[in-house]
């Protein structure tokens, strides 16, 4: 076995309904109920019984909401009622007026984000930050002090201290995948112990497959996906499940009769290149076969930071002005939060619009000094919107900050 390359093990860890789950730790009486997080002006009203000291809370509901706010996230119970992120709260109220409405608390979410990432680093330090609630983890060389094949997760004590480095060249593929499952169990246990929250983890040969598979068994899921599993588990999925195949490419594939990743994998690469361009067509062929050689990047300076959302229905800049304005404000606020958390300010602010005919336009505005404040970002992005054509209905709206400068003392 000497000289045999180690089995590549890449995990994607995604916290389950992160913002909502953090709020349920604070308000456990809401577990099992449809809860939406969004806006800032509706904290619960608390009263204390003078005799028993018991605290009673009265929560706002969507049915009582009036305004332009949008949902940041929702519990799984709320999602089953048709509520979801980036949805106007007034629209959500029409679907589920009884749903509980809580304000966002980004400081609290950042705190729990640091907790779960630190817990993961204690076992497997090679992680790539992919947002406030998800990370990629390179488990190829990670080892636990003790592992087992009895299906039981290692104890918290077994996860403490530095991990050992195995002679991977002597490890069989079967042993590597058993190790991957044990590591995933240990990571889930460590995250739960550190935060009280559940997460879903998938381990696969690469980032592409791990990202797709982490959605297979939510919430509190654990999936191990080998290359041999691609035909049975990946190919039946629609192409849009691949990160990088957006609405425009998905619609074009559908029009060409390619409605599954398996059908995309069977398509001739030359045929794909002729219809999607040489580079993108070749990429479509590779990813449909589950191929991805990207590394887990543990330390890199971003070129830009952005937030965008695709709407459930195309919105009109005239008739849906209030809803678009609310979503635009929420995107700028979320982007500002990302900048503060990652420790950057930027001089170039841009907007991205994709219309109902799938054309995309961008507009940028460069400032004299770097910014990271939500209000300043929204003002600059608003200047960009004034230079964009808004006659067609809008499918996607995004905001971006580039020309980044590190800001000392703000990184989370």
N, C-alpha and C positions, 0 to 999 in steps of 0.2 A: 504493500500500500504506500510505501514511501514515494514522495513526489506527487501524489494525487492531490489535485486542487481541492480545497475545502468546499463543502456545500454552502452556497451563498444563502443566508437567512436574513431576510429583511422584513421587519414588522411595521405595521401601521396601527397606531393606537389613537382611538377617537373617543373622547369623553361622551357619555350618553346624555343628550339634551342638556348640555353643560350649564348654561345660565339658569334654566328652570330647576335643574337638580340642586344647584347651589342654593337657590331660594327655598327649596323644600327642606333643606337642612335647618333653615331658620324658621320655617313655618311647617312643621311636620304634620299638622292637622290637615294640610292640603293634599297629602299623598293620596293618589288614586282619583283625584279630581282634575278636570280640564283647567289648566292654568296657562295664561299667556303673559310673557314679559315684554313690556314696551312702554315708552313714554316715561315721564318723570314726575307727574303731578298727582299721583293717587296712592300714597302709602296707606297701609291698613290703619284703621283707628283702633287704639288699644284702651281698654278700661280695666281697672284693678278692683276686685272685690275687697272692700275695706275689712271684712271679717276673716276671709280665708286667704287673701293675697293672691287668689287665682286671677290669671290674666285672660281676658276675653278679647278677641280680635274681630273686627268687622272689615271684610275685604270688599274692595270695589269689584264690580263685574263689568263685562264688556257691554251689557245692555244699558249701563248707566253712562257709558263713555260718549263724549262729544268732543271732536277735535280732529287734527290732521295726523296724529301719530301712527306709526307702523309697528307691527310685531317684530321683536328681535328674535324670539324663539318661542316654543310652546312645548308643553309636556306631551308625551305620547298619547295620553287620553284626549288632549285637545286636538292633536293631529288627526285622530280618528274622526273628529267632527268637521274636518276640512280646514282647520286653522294651521298656519305655517308662517315661517319667517318672511319678512318683507311684505307682508299683507297689511293693507290698511286696517286699522283697528275698527273703523266704522263698518267696513265690509265684514270683518270677523264678527262684529256684534249682530249682524243680520243672520249669520250662520249659527252662532252659539251664544245668545245673550246671557246665558247662565254661567259662562266661563269666567273664572277668577282672573282679574287683571292686576299685575304687580309692576312697579316701576323698575327700571334697570339700575344696577349698582355695579359699575365697572370696577371700582376699587376692590370690591369683594371678589369679583370674578378673577381679577389679576392675581389676587392673593392665592386663590385656590389653584390657578394655573401654575404658579411657582411651586406650590406644594406637590402637585402630581408630577411635574417634571423633575423635581429634586428626588422624589421617590424612585422614579425610573432610573435616573443617573446613578443611584446607589447600587443598582444591579447591572445596568448596561449603559455606560456613559456615552457611547457613540450615538447621539441623537441629532436629528435635524428638526428644528423648530418650524412647524408648518401652520402656526396660528395659535390663538389663545387656548384652543381645546383639542389640538391634534399634533402628533409628532410622528416622524419616521425613526426607526431604531435599527441599527445594524447589529444583529445577534450572531454574526458569523463566528466570531471568536469568543463570545461571552459564555461563561461557565458559572454555574452555581456550586457552592461548596458541597451540596448534596442534591441529588435528583432521584426521582423514582418513576416507575412505570405502572404504579398501582392506581393511577388516576387521581391521587391526592395531591393538592398543591403543596409546595414546600412551606414550612412554617415561617413566620416572620423572622425568627431567630436565624433560620438558615439563609435568609436573604441579606443578613447584615455583613458589613465588611467588604473588602475588595473581592471581586470575582477572580477565579483562577483562569489561566490561559491554557487550553488543552493543546496537545499536539494534533491539530486538526487533520494533518495529512494521514494519520493513522485511524481516523474516525470513519466508520462506514456511513453511507447515506441514511440507512435506517436509524442508526444511533443519532445522527444529526437532527433528524426530524423529531425523534423522541425528545431530544434536548430542547428543540424549539418549542414543543408543546409545554414542557416543564417550565421553561423560561417565561412563556406567556402567562402561565398560571401564577408564577411568582410575581410578575409585573402587575397583574390584576390585583393580587392580594396586597402588594405594597401600596398601590394607588388607593385601594379601599381603606387600608389602615391609616394612611396619611391624610385622607380627605373625607372619608365616609361616603365616597361617590363610586359608582361603577363606571367601567369603560368597556369598550369593545376592541379586541385586538385580532388582527390577522397576520399570520406569518406566511411568506411566500418567497420565491426565488428573487423577486425584484420589487421595486416601489410600485410599478403599474399594477401588478396583480394584488399586492398587499392592500393598496388603496381600495380597489374594487371589492375585495373579499371582506374588508372590515365592516361592510354594510350587510353581510349575509345573515348575521345572527344577532342583530341589535334588538333590545339593549342587553348589556352584560354578556356579550358574545365572545367566543374564542373559536377562530377558524384557522386551520392549517391547510394551505393550498399548495400542492406540488405542481411542477410543470406538466406531469402526466394527467392532472385533473382539468387542464384547460378545456379540452373538448367537451367534457360533461358538465362543467360548472360555469365556465365563462362563455363559451360559444352560444348557449341559448339566450343570453342577455341581449338587449338592444344596444346598438353601437354607442348611443349617448352615455352609457355607463362608463365609457372610457374617458378619463380626464384629458381634454384636448380635442374631443369631438363635440363641437358646440351645436347650437340650434340650426345654423345654416348648413353645415356639413351633414348633420343628421337628417334634415329635410331632403337634401339632395340625394343622400344614400337611399332614403325611403322611396323617393321618386324613381330611383334606378332599380327598385325591387330588393334592396339589401336591407333587411329589417332585423338582422341578428348579427352578432359578432362572428358567429360561425359562417354565415353567408359572406361576410366581409373577408374572412380568412380564405375562403375558397375562390374568391375573385382573383383573376389574373393581375399580377402586379403592373404589367404594362398597360392593361385596361384602366386600372386605377390612376396611374400616372397621367394617362391621356386625359382623364376627366377632372382630376384634382390638382394637377401640377406634379412635376417630377419629385420634389422633396416631400410634399404632403402625401402624395399617393404612395410613395415608398414607405413613409412612416405609418400610414394606415395599414399597409400589409404587415409590417413588423408587429405593431401592437395587437392586431387581431390574432396573431400567433403567440401572444403573451411575451414578446421580446422587449426588454428594457435594460439598458446597461448603465443607467444613471447611478451615481454613487450617493450615499447618504452624506450630505454636506454638513459638517459639524460646526463650521465657523466661516461665514462669508458675509461680505457687506452687500446689502441689496442695492440694486440700481434704482428701484422705485418701490413704492408701497401703494396698493390700490384696493378699492372695494367696488364691487359691482353686483347687480342683481338682474335676473331675467324675470319678466312679469308673466303671470299665468295667462293674461290676455294682453293684447297690444293696447297701449294707452295713448290717448290724444292729449297733446300739449294744451289744447283749448278746453275740451269737455272734462278732462280728468286732471285739471291743473292743480287742485288742492291735494289730491292723492300723490301726484308726482312731486309736488313741493315737499310733502311730508317724507316721502321716501328719499328724496335728494338730501334733506336735512339729516335724516338718520344715517345715510351713507357717509356724509361728511363727519358726523359725530363718531361713527365707528372707525373711520380712517384716522381721525385725530387720536382716538384711544390707541390704535395700533402704533402710531408714531411715538406716542409717549411711552408705551410699554416697551417698544424696541429701542427707544433712545435716539430718535432721529427727528430733525426738522428738514424742510425742503423749500427750495425757491421756485420750483416750477409746479404749478397746479394744472391739471388737465381733466377734461371730461370725455367720456366715450358714449356714443349713442349708436344703437343698432335698430334699424327701422323694420317695418313690416315686410319690406321687399328684401330683407337680409343685407342691405348695404350698411356699412359702418363708417361713421365719421368721428374724428377726434378734434378737439380744440385745446390749445395750451395757453397758459399765461405765466410769464416769468416775473417774479417779484424782486425787489431790491435786497430784501433780507429773508432768511429762511423762517418758515412758520411751522407750527404744529397745533395751533389752536383751532377748534372746530368752527368758531365763528369766522375767523380769518380765511380758513379753507373754503367755507361756503361762499363767502363774498367773492373770492378769486374764481372759484368754479362757476359762480353765477355770471361773472363777466365772460367766461368761456361760452356758456350757454347762449348768451346774447348774440354770439357770432356763429351759432350753429343753425342749420335749417331745421325748422320744427313743423313743417307742413304735414309730414307723414306720421302715422301712428308709430309709437316707440315700443320695441320689444325688450330692449336692454338699456340700462343706465349705469354708468360707472364713473367713479371719481378717482384720480391718481395724483400722488405727490412724488416728484422726482427731484434731481439735483440735490441729493440728500447730504446732510451734514450731521455727524454724531453730536449729540447733546450730552455733555457730562452730567452724571448723577441722576439720569432719568430712566435708565434701562431696568426693565423688570426681569 
